[in-house]
């Protein structure tokens, strides 16, 4: 693999890891608001943090980790302060994987960018973006233990739910989990999800009106390495099936999230007509 390609691939992987680490901070519904760790509150430390924040926002708007390496991405990063509408600092827990006994607290920079202007710049340069309402992905998870199959529980399986939300949110996709109320349980069984039966999963998902549906079967969440069977669907058809084998849970989720988002980008990302609101169409008949 050429050195330049290796560098870009390494940069993309590193960016994804950084995005996942701070995903809860910038997964909020406020357009253009991103929170990133910063060394301190000095003026010298702010510009690189602002560049990191606008990189995260570009990825969230497009679903493309490599957008930061495009010429338009590099230009936007270099001019990040011109998109900045406001910022503030706070002290809070360090991002997971970055704290230790001597550094449990982290300074965070909360930034607010002009997201509409940023979208327009990306679109004018031919970069497809998500619709203004983020794509919604409904996720059904069946866990296979030693003695039973069960639906995933948000409290008992917090690591899995958090990983799914964070990886998808970093790429601009909103993850929903079913309520698993009486209606859900009458419509669908864990065995249906574990076996990958598309029709009952699609029927049970209709009440949530998601853009896409993901069903997952995970073997033994307590193991260090897990095996997963994944199926991505629309409300009418199965789009992809794949398997992740003998991988750490976070790795399995990261690989699958990238695969899901690539498919969603192919189906849902677009180049909006920036001048549609100022155009009047007149039809003369007769």
Residue pairs with C-beta under 8 A, 6 or more apart in sequence:
1 9
8 66
8 69
11 68
11 69
12 65
12 66
12 69
15 55
15 59
15 65
15 68
16 65
16 170
16 254
16 258
18 52
18 56
19 56
19 59
19 65
19 170
19 171
20 163
20 166
20 167
20 170
20 254
21 95
21 96
21 97
21 98
22 35
22 36
22 37
22 56
22 95
23 165
23 166
23 167
23 169
23 170
24 166
24 169
25 34
25 35
25 36
25 108
25 110
26 33
26 34
26 35
26 36
26 53
26 56
26 57
26 60
26 169
27 165
27 166
27 169
27 170
30 112
31 115
31 116
32 57
32 85
32 112
32 113
32 114
32 115
32 118
33 110
33 111
33 112
33 113
34 53
34 54
34 56
34 57
34 60
34 110
34 111
34 112
34 113
35 53
35 108
35 109
35 110
35 111
36 49
36 52
36 53
36 56
36 108
36 109
36 111
37 49
37 94
37 95
37 98
37 106
37 107
37 108
37 109
38 45
38 46
38 49
38 89
38 107
38 108
38 109
39 45
39 49
39 107
40 107
41 89
41 107
46 87
46 109
47 80
47 81
49 109
49 111
50 80
50 81
50 84
50 87
50 109
50 111
51 77
51 80
53 80
53 109
53 111
53 113
54 76
54 77
54 80
54 83
54 84
54 111
54 113
54 118
55 68
55 73
55 77
56 170
57 113
57 115
57 118
58 64
58 67
58 68
58 73
58 76
58 118
58 122
59 65
59 67
59 68
59 170
59 171
59 172
60 169
60 170
60 171
60 172
61 115
61 118
61 119
61 122
61 129
61 130
61 172
62 122
62 127
62 128
62 129
62 130
62 172
62 265
62 269
63 130
63 171
63 172
63 173
63 261
63 264
63 265
63 269
64 127
64 265
65 171
65 258
67 73
67 122
67 127
68 74
68 77
70 125
70 127
71 125
72 121
72 122
72 125
72 127
76 83
76 118
76 121
76 122
83 113
83 114
83 117
83 118
84 111
84 112
84 113
85 112
85 113
85 114
86 111
86 112
87 109
87 110
87 111
87 112
88 109
88 110
89 107
89 108
89 109
89 110
90 107
90 108
90 110
91 105
91 106
91 107
91 108
92 105
92 106
92 108
93 99
93 104
93 105
93 106
94 103
94 104
94 105
94 106
95 106
98 106
99 106
119 129
120 274
122 129
123 129
123 271
123 272
123 274
124 274
126 271
128 265
128 269
128 270
128 271
129 269
129 270
129 271
129 272
130 172
130 268
130 269
131 268
131 270
134 172
134 173
134 174
135 172
135 173
135 174
135 211
135 212
135 264
135 268
136 173
136 174
136 176
136 208
136 209
136 210
136 211
136 212
137 168
137 173
137 174
137 175
137 176
137 210
137 211
137 212
137 213
137 214
137 260
137 264
138 176
138 177
138 178
138 205
138 208
138 210
138 212
138 213
138 214
139 164
139 175
139 176
139 177
139 213
139 214
139 215
139 216
140 151
140 178
140 188
140 193
140 201
140 204
140 205
140 213
140 214
140 215
140 216
141 151
141 152
141 157
141 160
141 177
141 193
141 215
141 216
141 217
141 218
142 149
142 150
142 151
142 152
142 190
142 191
142 193
142 194
142 215
142 216
142 217
142 218
143 149
143 150
143 151
143 152
143 157
143 190
143 217
143 218
143 221
144 194
144 217
144 218
144 219
144 220
145 220
146 220
149 190
149 191
149 194
150 190
151 180
151 190
151 193
152 160
152 161
152 177
152 218
154 161
154 177
157 221
159 221
159 249
160 218
160 221
160 249
160 253
161 177
163 249
163 250
163 253
163 254
164 175
164 253
164 257
165 175
167 253
167 254
167 257
167 258
168 174
168 175
168 257
168 260
168 261
169 175
171 257
171 258
171 261
172 261
173 260
173 261
173 264
176 208
176 210
178 184
178 204
178 205
178 208
183 207
184 204
187 200
187 203
187 204
188 200
188 201
188 203
188 204
192 200
192 201
193 201
193 215
193 216
193 217
194 217
194 229
196 215
196 217
196 229
196 231
196 241
198 215
198 231
198 233
198 238
201 213
201 215
201 231
201 233
202 213
202 233
202 235
202 236
205 213
205 235
206 235
211 264
211 268
212 232
212 233
212 234
212 239
212 260
212 263
212 264
212 267
213 232
213 233
213 234
213 235
214 230
214 231
214 232
214 233
214 260
215 230
215 231
215 233
216 228
216 229
216 230
216 231
216 256
217 228
217 229
218 226
218 227
218 228
218 249
219 226
219 227
219 228
220 226
221 249
224 248
225 246
225 247
225 248
226 244
226 246
226 247
226 248
226 249
226 252
227 243
227 244
227 245
227 246
227 247
228 243
228 244
228 252
228 256
229 241
229 242
229 243
230 240
230 241
230 242
230 243
230 244
230 256
230 259
231 238
231 240
231 241
232 238
232 239
232 240
232 241
232 259
232 260
232 263
233 239
234 267
239 263
239 267
240 259
240 263
242 256
242 259
244 251
244 252
244 255
244 256
247 255
273 279
